[in-house]
């Protein structure tokens, strides 16, 4: 039995007749998983029709009746089907990524590390697709990518690229330019090679997906 199925079994036993519902924090006594992973499982169970929720503060969940007899395919399975290791060696890492994407109030930044060529950019693309297909972000929301290596020694250029500028802000600024942060608003901003930036420039580049 998977951790998620065991969590659902214990929720069913404890909250079958509970009219007030329950929260992610209430479920921490059922499993050793972190609160973010529990939140991911609860949202997946909502997507699968096993639970329903209201976006209160904190978010409250209720059991949906009856539970389908056949376990439906999880919505992320199709998105990550081509990702080698998604159900094996990368399963734990992928669950943490999805927990960050689904975290309430806009998600959490994700730092992806690994040697060159392991697929960090590919994972960022899949996470963006997952978020769009599962209603975390609008389907039309963009995935904006920036190669930070091109700006490692030019903080002024990085600043204008991230935040944009108005006409006349400096010599050569003959028209207004929108920054990449505005272009990525509501979607995902992928900072490739973020470790090439100074600590100060990394602070001003906070975003949804970072890779090094």
VOPAGU-2260 file (C-alpha; in pm, 1 decimal, decimal comma):
REM VOPAGU-2260
SITE   aa  ch    i         X         Y         Z
SITE  UNK   A    0       0,0       0,0       0,0
SITE  UNK   A    1     139,3     339,1     -96,8
SITE  UNK   A    2     182,4     621,6     154,7
SITE  UNK   A    3    -100,2     814,5     -11,3
SITE  UNK   A    4    -339,1     516,5       1,7
SITE  UNK   A    5    -254,2     456,4     367,3
SITE  UNK   A    6    -315,5     825,1     439,7
SITE  UNK   A    7    -656,4     804,9     270,7
SITE  UNK   A    8    -744,0     487,7     465,5
SITE  UNK   A    9    -669,3     656,8     798,4
SITE  UNK   A   10    -852,9     974,3     698,4
SITE  UNK   A   11   -1156,3     763,4     604,6
SITE  UNK   A   12   -1152,9     593,6     942,4
SITE  UNK   A   13   -1115,4     912,4    1146,4
SITE  UNK   A   14   -1320,0    1166,6     951,3
SITE  UNK   A   15   -1600,3     960,8     797,6
SITE  UNK   A   16   -1864,6    1143,4    1002,1
SITE  UNK   A   17   -1672,3    1467,4    1061,5
SITE  UNK   A   18   -1878,4    1766,2     948,3
SITE  UNK   A   19   -1604,2    2021,2    1023,1
SITE  UNK   A   20   -1355,4    1858,7     789,8
SITE  UNK   A   21    -980,7    1842,7     851,9
SITE  UNK   A   22    -659,2    2023,1     759,9
SITE  UNK   A   23    -313,6    1923,3     639,3
SITE  UNK   A   24    -185,5    1973,2     992,4
SITE  UNK   A   25    -449,2    1733,8    1129,0
SITE  UNK   A   26    -311,8    1462,8     898,2
SITE  UNK   A   27      46,5    1486,8    1027,1
SITE  UNK   A   28     -33,6    1230,0    1297,3
SITE  UNK   A   29    -112,3     969,7    1032,1
SITE  UNK   A   30     224,0     965,9     853,1
SITE  UNK   A   31     589,5    1058,7     887,3
SITE  UNK   A   32     576,6    1250,4     556,2
SITE  UNK   A   33     640,6    1625,2     566,6
SITE  UNK   A   34     350,2    1870,0     566,4
SITE  UNK   A   35     425,9    1974,6     206,1
SITE  UNK   A   36     410,0    1612,4      86,9
SITE  UNK   A   37      85,1    1557,2     281,0
SITE  UNK   A   38     -56,2    1867,9     111,0
SITE  UNK   A   39      43,7    1721,9    -226,0
SITE  UNK   A   40    -133,2    1391,6    -148,1
SITE  UNK   A   41    -448,6    1567,1     -26,8
SITE  UNK   A   42    -466,4    1777,1    -343,7
SITE  UNK   A   43    -413,5    1466,1    -557,1
SITE  UNK   A   44    -698,9    1292,9    -373,7
SITE  UNK   A   45    -915,5    1595,9    -450,3
SITE  UNK   A   46    -821,9    1572,9    -818,7
SITE  UNK   A   47    -909,8    1203,0    -814,2
SITE  UNK   A   48   -1249,3    1268,9    -656,1
SITE  UNK   A   49   -1176,9    1109,1    -319,3
SITE  UNK   A   50   -1175,2    1437,7    -125,8
SITE  UNK   A   51   -1321,4    1784,4    -167,2
SITE  UNK   A   52   -1182,4    2107,0     -24,9
SITE  UNK   A   53   -1257,4    2470,4      44,4
SITE  UNK   A   54    -986,1    2733,3      11,7
SITE  UNK   A   55   -1023,3    2867,1     363,8
SITE  UNK   A   56    -729,2    2955,9     585,7
SITE  UNK   A   57    -616,7    2693,6     659,8
SITE  UNK   A   58    -754,6    2490,1     368,4
SITE  UNK   A   59   -1010,4    2233,5     492,2
SITE  UNK   A   60   -1083,3    1896,6     334,3
SITE  UNK   A   61   -1380,7    1658,7     347,3
SITE  UNK   A   62   -1433,8    1303,4     229,9
SITE  UNK   A   63   -1624,2    1251,8     -92,6
SITE  UNK   A   64   -1859,7     956,2    -106,7
SITE  UNK   A   65   -1846,9     701,0    -246,6
SITE  UNK   A   66   -1485,5     635,4    -334,5
SITE  UNK   A   67   -1445,3     484,9    -683,1
SITE  UNK   A   68   -1366,5     114,0    -680,4
SITE  UNK   A   69   -1091,0     146,3    -940,4
SITE  UNK   A   70    -804,9     380,9    -867,8
SITE  UNK   A   71    -798,4     640,6   -1145,7
SITE  UNK   A   72    -475,7     743,3   -1308,4
SITE  UNK   A   73    -305,4    1026,2   -1128,1
SITE  UNK   A   74    -308,2    1343,9   -1338,0
SITE  UNK   A   75      69,2    1379,9   -1329,9
SITE  UNK   A   76     133,0    1031,3   -1469,6
SITE  UNK   A   77      84,4    1135,8   -1832,1
SITE  UNK   A   78     297,9    1448,2   -1793,2
SITE  UNK   A   79     597,3    1264,1   -1646,9
SITE  UNK   A   80     556,7     935,1   -1833,5
SITE  UNK   A   81     861,8    1004,8   -2052,1
SITE  UNK   A   82    1080,5    1114,9   -1758,5
SITE  UNK   A   83    1322,0     829,7   -1691,1
SITE  UNK   A   84    1316,0     742,7   -1321,2
SITE  UNK   A   85     984,2     917,9   -1246,8
SITE  UNK   A   86     852,0     605,7   -1072,2
SITE  UNK   A   87    1193,3     484,4    -955,8
SITE  UNK   A   88    1514,2     668,7    -874,8
SITE  UNK   A   89    1358,9    1015,7    -918,1
SITE  UNK   A   90    1029,3     939,7    -744,5
SITE  UNK   A   91    1114,4    1108,8    -412,7
SITE  UNK   A   92    1268,1    1413,5    -580,4
SITE  UNK   A   93     969,9    1445,2    -812,8
SITE  UNK   A   94     725,6    1427,6    -521,4
SITE  UNK   A   95     909,8    1713,9    -353,3
SITE  UNK   A   96     893,8    1917,9    -675,8
SITE  UNK   A   97     520,9    1858,5    -706,9
SITE  UNK   A   98     468,1    1946,5    -342,0
SITE  UNK   A   99     643,8    2279,6    -407,2
SITE  UNK   A  100     436,6    2345,3    -720,7
SITE  UNK   A  101     110,2    2269,7    -535,7
SITE  UNK   A  102     199,7    2458,5    -218,0
SITE  UNK   A  103     -76,8    2708,5    -127,9
SITE  UNK   A  104     -57,1    3076,2    -222,3
SITE  UNK   A  105     158,7    3050,3    -532,7
SITE  UNK   A  106     389,6    2757,1    -471,2
SITE  UNK   A  107     751,3    2752,3    -356,3
SITE  UNK   A  108    1078,2    2814,5    -543,4
SITE  UNK   A  109    1246,6    2495,5    -664,1
SITE  UNK   A  110    1624,7    2449,5    -679,0
SITE  UNK   A  111    1726,9    2179,8    -927,4
SITE  UNK   A  112    2087,7    2061,2    -908,7
SITE  UNK   A  113    2283,5    1815,0   -1116,8
SITE  UNK   A  114    2559,2    1774,2   -1370,9
SITE  UNK   A  115    2531,4    1924,6   -1716,6
SITE  UNK   A  116    2306,9    1718,3   -1942,0
SITE  UNK   A  117    2101,8    1537,7   -1675,6
SITE  UNK   A  118    1777,4    1708,5   -1780,7
SITE  UNK   A  119    1723,9    2006,4   -1550,9
SITE  UNK   A  120    1568,4    2216,0   -1827,6
SITE  UNK   A  121    1351,1    1921,8   -1931,4
SITE  UNK   A  122    1223,6    1880,6   -1574,6
SITE  UNK   A  123    1141,2    2252,7   -1559,5
SITE  UNK   A  124     938,7    2216,8   -1880,5
SITE  UNK   A  125     746,8    1918,2   -1740,7
SITE  UNK   A  126     670,8    2095,2   -1411,5
SITE  UNK   A  127     538,2    2395,7   -1601,8
SITE  UNK   A  128     321,3    2168,5   -1815,7
SITE  UNK   A  129     194,4    1984,3   -1506,8
SITE  UNK   A  130     101,8    2313,1   -1336,9
SITE  UNK   A  131     -93,9    2427,8   -1642,1
SITE  UNK   A  132    -276,7    2100,3   -1694,2
SITE  UNK   A  133    -376,3    2074,0   -1328,2
SITE  UNK   A  134    -499,9    2428,0   -1274,7
SITE  UNK   A  135    -211,3    2548,0   -1060,3
SITE  UNK   A  136    -143,1    2821,3   -1316,1
SITE  UNK   A  137    -345,0    2928,5   -1622,4
SITE  UNK   A  138    -282,6    2710,7   -1927,1
SITE  UNK   A  139    -171,0    3021,4   -2114,3
SITE  UNK   A  140      86,8    3115,9   -1849,2
SITE  UNK   A  141     440,6    3122,2   -1984,0
SITE  UNK   A  142     760,5    2940,4   -1897,7
SITE  UNK   A  143    1026,9    3211,8   -1928,9
SITE  UNK   A  144    1390,5    3100,2   -1933,5
SITE  UNK   A  145    1702,4    3304,0   -1861,5
SITE  UNK   A  146    2060,7    3178,2   -1900,2
SITE  UNK   A  147    2227,8    3348,3   -1605,5
SITE  UNK   A  148    2577,0    3272,6   -1740,3
SITE  UNK   A  149    2524,4    3554,6   -1991,6
SITE  UNK   A  150    2482,3    3807,3   -1709,1
SITE  UNK   A  151    2735,2    3683,7   -1452,6
SITE  UNK   A  152    2965,5    3985,2   -1494,5
SITE  UNK   A  153    2705,9    4247,7   -1582,3
SITE  UNK   A  154    2467,0    4315,7   -1291,3
SITE  UNK   A  155    2328,8    4630,4   -1457,0
SITE  UNK   A  156    2224,4    4435,9   -1766,0
SITE  UNK   A  157    2074,9    4164,3   -1545,5
SITE  UNK   A  158    1869,5    4422,7   -1356,7
SITE  UNK   A  159    1727,9    4578,1   -1672,9
SITE  UNK   A  160    1657,0    4232,9   -1816,9
SITE  UNK   A  161    1470,4    4121,0   -1505,8
SITE  UNK   A  162    1282,2    4440,9   -1425,0
SITE  UNK   A  163    1271,9    4622,9   -1759,2
SITE  UNK   A  164    1314,3    4996,5   -1797,7
SITE  UNK   A  165    1136,4    5310,4   -1916,2
SITE  UNK   A  166    1230,8    5526,2   -2211,0
SITE  UNK   A  167    1519,4    5758,0   -2125,1
SITE  UNK   A  168    1631,5    5562,5   -1818,8
SITE  UNK   A  169    1985,0    5548,4   -1961,6
SITE  UNK   A  170    2172,9    5626,1   -2280,8
SITE  UNK   A  171    2030,2    5412,2   -2558,9
SITE  UNK   A  172    1697,8    5346,3   -2385,2
SITE  UNK   A  173    1489,3    5484,5   -2669,7
SITE  UNK   A  174    1175,2    5290,7   -2578,6
SITE  UNK   A  175    1012,5    5120,0   -2280,7
SITE  UNK   A  176    1102,2    4754,1   -2225,9
SITE  UNK   A  177     910,5    4498,7   -2018,1
SITE  UNK   A  178    1121,5    4288,7   -1780,5
SITE  UNK   A  179    1125,9    3910,0   -1778,6
SITE  UNK   A  180     971,3    3900,8   -1431,2
SITE  UNK   A  181     662,0    4073,3   -1570,6
SITE  UNK   A  182     656,4    3836,8   -1867,8
SITE  UNK   A  183     668,7    3537,0   -1633,0
SITE  UNK   A  184     404,7    3676,8   -1395,4
SITE  UNK   A  185     150,6    3405,3   -1322,2
SITE  UNK   A  186     367,2    3138,5   -1480,7
SITE  UNK   A  187     715,6    2994,9   -1425,8
SITE  UNK   A  188    1054,2    3168,3   -1447,7
SITE  UNK   A  189    1343,1    2928,1   -1504,2
SITE  UNK   A  190    1688,2    3061,6   -1412,8
SITE  UNK   A  191    1944,0    2833,4   -1575,0
SITE  UNK   A  192    2301,6    2838,4   -1439,2
SITE  UNK   A  193    2185,6    3052,4   -1145,8
SITE  UNK   A  194    2503,6    2968,1    -953,0
SITE  UNK   A  195    2696,1    3187,4   -1199,4
SITE  UNK   A  196    2533,8    3498,4   -1047,3
SITE  UNK   A  197    2671,2    3674,2    -741,6
SITE  UNK   A  198    2488,9    3628,6    -411,7
SITE  UNK   A  199    2345,0    3981,1    -443,2
SITE  UNK   A  200    2209,2    3916,9    -790,8
SITE  UNK   A  201    2062,9    3582,5    -685,5
SITE  UNK   A  202    1863,0    3763,8    -417,5
SITE  UNK   A  203    1691,2    3987,8    -671,0
SITE  UNK   A  204    1612,1    3694,5    -897,8
SITE  UNK   A  205    1380,8    3494,9    -667,1
SITE  UNK   A  206    1148,3    3283,8    -881,4
SITE  UNK   A  207     968,9    2953,5    -932,3
SITE  UNK   A  208    1248,1    2728,8   -1068,1
SITE  UNK   A  209    1622,7    2768,1   -1020,8
SITE  UNK   A  210    1882,7    2537,3   -1173,6
SITE  UNK   A  211    2253,1    2493,4   -1116,1
